[in-house]
Amino acid sequence: MKTKARRSSFKNQKSVKSLVKALRILDALGDFPNGLGITDLSGALKAPKSTMHRLITTMESAGYVAFDAPTSRYVLGNRVARLGEQVNQQSPLLTFGAIALQQLTKECHEASHLAILQGTEIVYVSQEESKAPIRISFNTGHRAPAHCTALGKVFLSGLSDGDILKLYKNKKKLERLTPRTRTRIEQLFSEIATARREGIAFDSEEYMVGLSCIAAPIRDFSSRIVAAMGVSMFQHKLSAERKAFFKEALFRASLELSEKLGFHRATRKIAI
C-alpha cells in the first residue's frame, strides 16, 4: 500500500509539472503573436525538444495551440480565445460596465466608453454608441495615448507627479495628434491636479480634431482606479449647460459602477 501511495504521489507530481510547463507554453505564445517554433520554445522554457513536442501536440489536439504550417510556428488556438471571451463575459467590470454605459448613453444621448490602462496607453474594453446619424465609435481593443485623452488623464490622476514622470521617463516629448495635444508632461500637471480634485477629467480636441470627452474613474474595493468611464461628443455640442449635465451624469454613473465593484465612499459634493 505504501509503495502504491508513493507511486501515485510521484505520478501526480509528474502530472503537475507537465501542467506547469503547458501553462508556461501558453504564456510564451501569448508574448509572441507571430508564434514560436519548437526550438524557440525549448530554449525559452529550458526544456528538451522532445518534451516540448509531446506537450504542444497534446495542447494542439485540445485546441489550445494551433500550428502555422507556412512558418512552422505554433500560436495560441481558438480554445484560448474562447476562454478569453468567457472571462470577459464573467468579469464584473465588463458585466456591470456594459449596463452602466447603456444607461449613461440613454441619459446623455452621446457615446460612452470604458477603458483600462496598459503602460502609457488606454485600451477600450466596452462601448455604447449613440443613436445619432453621425456617431462616435471606438471599437473594443482600440488604443490611444493616455496623455491626450480624458480617459487616460483619469488614470494619471491616480498617480503622484513623481510616478507620472517615471512612467514617461523614456519619452522626452509626447506624441502630438492634434494642434491642441500637449507634448510635455509638465503641461499636464495642472489638468491632472484638477482631475484629482474634481474626480473628472477632460480632453478638448487633444486626441481628435472636433472631438471632446469627459471621463471619471472607476474604483474597486481598495479605492484603486481600475478603469475609466467616459462620454464623448462633438466639440460644437459641448455648451456650458451640457457640460455641467454630462459631468453630473458621469459622476453618478461612475460611482454606481465603482460601488458594484466594492468601492465605498463618503458623500462628496460634485464640482460643476
Protein Blocks (a to p, Z undefined) as FASTA:
>chain_A
ZZmmmmmmmmmmmmmmmmmmmmmmmmmmmmmmnopafklmmmmnopafklmmmmmmmmmm
nopaccdfknopacddfklmmmmmmmmmmpmklmmmmmmmmmmmmmnopacdddddehja
ccdfbdcddfbfbdcdddehiacdfklcfklmmmmmmpcfklmmmmmmmpmbacdfbfkl
cfbfklmmmmmmmmmmnopacdehklbghiacdddddddfkopafbdcdddddfklmcfk
lmmmmmmmmmmmmmmmmmmnopacddddddZZ
